Amino acid sequence: MSSDRMPERYRDDPATPVPADIPTGTLFAALYADSPVEVGPVPEGQQDHFSLFVAYSAAMGWLSDDDHRGLWSMNDAGGPRSGGDKRLCAWFQVGISQVPASRPLPVQPFLQCTGTVNARLGGPPAAEVLLLLPVQCLGTRSRHAVPAMRTVGWFEAVPPEARVSAEVQVSIGRAGSREALNAAVADFLHLDQPVLTSPTTAAPSAAPTPPFDDTFWDGPATTTIALHGTLVSWEPVTLGWVAQALAECAAANDLGGSLLVTFLRRQ
């Protein structure tokens, strides 16, 4: 087995010179339990969310540093907070540089890291996941070439019992275009994919908001579209795929600003 863990589809073309790895956007995730989470200090000598996320993403070859260009640079992370939504398990924030053409945002490995760290620290499973996606890091994309579609074969063999009902909320802030959001969601619904099946639009349910004030992104949300359907599984690889595909559709429609995507498990 190769010791090089970075997925090939997130790599640059090795024949292309690698530019300076300067983050131009923020990828953020917040994990929420289905009931209030106890808030307490980290025991002395125990690793916290920040240090464990750095260690795991570095071990997987996904962390950028002075000697290695990975998928992201570390920014911050934390656990339950005394204020705000009491169901918050953990949150993670990384910097993303421009993503090469034909590559997706690295949401799948990012969620793999967040889930692994939350579980290692004894956090409850996430019943809701909020993501802030830096669509601007994708540059200009074609509406007829969605990189996420290359990987749908992985989901065809998932056992039926893994399926879950879910709501996926897609929101924009003040910098986003409502027309572009509508077009992006319409493009997503036209994808021939087995990951989110039988999606229908409906009024959005109550959902968590980013655990920081609106200056953290370009909030508050001005428009939200809710998709109700069946996810092939409730796993990082599945949620990450849907988020990546939505981001690609948004970039192809010149969304402007960031995309807020929230997953709500319904069973």
N, C-alpha and C positions, 0 to 999 in steps of 0.2 A: 504494500500500500504506500502510495506517495505521501511524504511528510508535508507537502505543500498543500495547505487546506483551502486557499482562496478559490471559490468557484470560477471556472474559466469564463463564464458569461459576464462576470463583473470586471474582467481584466481589460486593460488597454491592449491594443495591437502591439506586440513586442517590437515590431519594426518601426513603430512611431515613437519619436522622442517624447519622454514624459515631461510635461510642463510642471512648474512649481505647484505643489499641492496646497493651494490657498482656498480655504473654505469660502463658499459664496452663498451658502444657505444652511438652514438649521433643520435637522431631522429630529423629531421629538415624539416620545411615546409616554403615555400614562396608563397604568394598569389599575383597574378597579375591581374589587370583590363584590359579592352580592349582599354583603352585610358590613357593618362598621369594623374597621381594623384597629387593633390596639396600637397606641402610639407610645413609644418608650425609647430611652437612649440605647445606643449601640454599646454592648459590653466592652470594657477595656480590652484591647488586644484583638478584638474580632474585626474582620474585614467588613466594610460597609458596601452599599450599593455602588458607589463610585469605584472603589478599589477593585471589587470583584468584576465589574464590567470591563475595566481596563485590562485586568488579568486574562479574562476569558477571550475578549476580542483580540488581544495580542497573541494568545496561544493559537487562535484560529487563523492568524495572519490577516486580520481585517482592520487592525488599528494602524493608522499612519503615525510615524514618528520621524526623527531626523534621518534615519537610515533606511526607511521602508515606506513605500507608498501603499497604503491599504485602501479600505473603503470609506473610512471616516476618521476624523480627529476627535478626541474626547473633549467634551465641554463640561458637563455636570450630570449629577444623578442624585437621587435621594429616596427616602422611604416615606412612610405615612407622615402626615403633617397635622399639627394640632388645630389648625384652622382649615376652613373650606370643607370639601366633601370628605366625610369620615370613612368612606369606602376606598379611598386611594391607598393602593398597596405600594406602588413604586412609580418613579418617573425617571426618564433618561433623555439626555440631550447630547447630540453630536453635531459636528460640523461636516458638511458635504461640499466637495468641490465640483466643478463642472463634470457631468457624466458623459463619457464618450458616446458618440452617435451609435445607435443600435444596442446600447446597454440600458438596463432598467435602473431606477433608483434601488439601492441595496436594502430594501425594506425587509425582505425575508431573513437575511442574516442578522439584521438589526433586531428584529423581533425574537429570533432564536436566542440572541444574547440576553435580551431583557427578560424573557421567560425563564431562562436557565438561572440567571442571577436571583430573580424573585424566588424561585423554588429553593435554591441553595440557602437563602436566608430565612426560609421557613414561611414565606408569604403565601397567602391563600391563592388558589387558581383565579385567574382573571375572568370575570363574567362580562366585562366591558373593556374595550381597548380604544383609546383615543390617540390618533396619529396626526402630526402636523408634517405635511409633505412639501419640501421646497421644489415646486414644479419648475421654477426658473433654472434650476441646475440641469434640467434636461435639454435646454435650448430649444431649437425648432425641430419638431417631429412631424412625420408623415401620418396622415389619418389612415393610411392603407398599410402601415407596417408597425404593428404593436409588438415589441420584443417579448413581452410576457407570453404571447401566444405560442412561442417556441417550446414552452415547458409544460403545456397542458397535459402531455402524456403521463406525467407523474401522477396526476389525480384520477386517471381512469381506473386504476386498480385499488382504490381506497374502498374498504368494505362498507356496504350500505349502512351498517349500524353506527358508523362514525358520523353520519349526517346530522346536522342540527339546523333548526330554524333560527334565523337571525335577521336583524335589521341593520342595514348599512346606511349611515347618514353621511352625506357629502355636502360640505359647506364651504363658502368663500367669505372672506372678510371685506373690508372697505376697498382694497386694491383690486379685487377680483371682478370679472365681468359676468353678469348674470346670463347673458346670451351665450358666452363661452361655456359656462357651467352646464347649461341646458344641452348644448351641443355635445359636450364631453360625455355626459351621462347617456345621451341617446346613442353615441358611438359605442360606449361600453355595452349597452343593452343589445347591440347588434352583433357583438362578438360571439362566435360559435365556440363556447367554452363550457366545460363541465364543473366549474368551481363554484359558481353561484347560480343555481338553477331556479327556473320559474320566478324570476324577479318581477315584482310589480311595484309601482310607485304608490305611496300613501302618505298621509300626514305624519310628520316625524313625532316620535315619542319623546318623553322627557329623557334627556341624556346629559352626561357630565360635560362640563366646559373645561378648557385648559386651566390648570391649577394656579396659574399666575395671571396678573392683570393683562388687559388687552394690548398694552404696549409690547408684550412678549411676541405678538405676531401683528397682524393688521386687523385685529378684531375690533368690535364684536362681529360675530357672524351676521351677514346681511341676507343671505339666501341659503336655505338648506333643502336638499332633496333627499327623501328617504326611500330606500329600496328594501322591500321585504321579500325574502326568498329562502332557499335552502343551501347552506354551505356544505361542501363535501366533507369537511371536518372542522373542528375548532382547534386549529394548530397554527403555530407561527408561519409555517410554509403556506398555509391556505389564506390566512388574513393578509400576509405579505403579498401574495400573488394578486389578490383583489386590489389592494392599495397601489401596487405597482401599475397594474393595468389602468386604473382610474387616473393616476398621475400622467401616464403616457397619453391617454385620451385628452386630458386637460392641456398638456403641452402642445398637442397637435392642433388645438383650437385656440391657442394664444390666450390662455386663461388670465395671466397676470396675477401676481401675488401667490400666496401659498394656498394649499388645499387642506382642509380639515376633514379627516375621515374618522368616523366613530363606528365601532362594531358593538352591537348589543346582542348578546346571546338570549334566545327566547325559549330554550328547553335544555 
